[in-house]
Amino acid sequence: MNRINLKVIRKPQVCDLAGMSNTSLFEQTRAGIFPPPISLGARAVGFFLHEVQAVLVARSVGKSDDDIKLIVKALIKQREQSANDLLKHLTA
């Protein structure tokens, strides 16, 4: 099983790390060019640091928004597959 070191960061950290406002973060997430947050509870969300870093690296090498959308989709698919694999392993 491929394990990723999961570190969750909160929205203010994401905005600081990415150099963007809350509004920009919301708009980019809605547009599919930034990974969506995960629920941490009833009133809290967070972002996986490795996903945020992947998007920032893609931006740093000049990837287009269309390329980044594909990267975000792949990150979400990887997130789902990793979760399913882990849950399957835990319940086996």
C-alpha positions in Angstrom: 0.0 0.0 0.0 1.3 3.4 -1.0 1.2 5.7 2.0 1.5 9.5 1.9 2.5 11.5 4.9 -0.7 13.3 5.5 -0.5 16.8 7.0 -3.6 18.9 7.2 -3.3 22.7 7.2 -6.1 25.2 7.8 -7.3 27.8 5.4 -5.2 30.8 6.8 -2.1 28.7 6.3 -3.1 27.8 2.8 -3.8 31.4 1.9 -0.4 32.4 3.4 1.5 29.6 1.7 -0.1 30.3 -1.7 -0.1 34.0 -1.4 -3.8 34.4 -2.0 -6.9 35.8 -0.4 -9.8 33.7 1.0 -11.9 34.8 -2.0 -9.2 33.7 -4.5 -8.9 30.4 -2.7 -12.7 29.9 -2.8 -12.9 30.9 -6.5 -9.9 28.6 -7.5 -11.4 25.7 -5.6 -14.8 26.2 -7.2 -13.1 26.4 -10.7 -11.3 23.1 -10.1 -7.8 24.6 -10.1 -7.2 24.1 -6.4 -7.9 21.0 -4.4 -11.0 21.1 -2.3 -10.8 21.0 1.5 -11.7 18.1 3.7 -14.1 18.3 6.6 -12.5 18.2 10.0 -15.7 18.4 11.9 -19.0 20.3 12.1 -17.4 23.7 11.5 -13.8 23.1 10.4 -12.1 22.3 7.2 -8.5 21.7 6.2 -6.4 21.0 3.2 -3.8 18.3 2.6 -0.4 20.0 2.5 0.9 17.7 -0.3 -2.0 18.6 -2.5 -1.5 22.4 -2.0 2.2 21.9 -2.7 1.5 20.0 -5.9 -0.6 22.8 -7.3 2.0 25.4 -6.3 4.7 23.5 -8.0 2.6 23.1 -11.1 2.1 26.9 -11.1 5.8 27.5 -10.6 6.6 25.7 -13.8 4.0 27.5 -15.8 1.3 24.8 -16.1 -2.0 26.1 -17.6 -5.3 26.1 -15.7 -6.4 23.2 -17.9 -3.3 21.3 -16.9 -3.8 22.1 -13.2 -7.5 21.0 -13.4 -6.2 17.6 -14.5 -3.6 17.6 -11.7 -6.4 18.4 -9.1 -8.6 15.7 -10.5 -5.7 13.2 -10.2 -5.0 14.4 -6.6 -8.7 13.8 -5.7 -8.7 10.4 -7.3 -5.5 9.5 -5.4 -7.1 10.8 -2.1 -10.1 8.6 -2.7 -8.1 5.5 -3.7 -5.7 5.9 -0.7 -8.7 6.2 1.7 -10.4 3.2 0.2 -7.2 1.1 0.4 -6.6 2.1 4.0 -10.2 1.4 5.0 -10.1 -2.0 3.2 -6.9 -2.8 5.0 -8.3 -1.8 8.4 -11.5 -3.8 8.0 -9.8 -6.9 6.7 
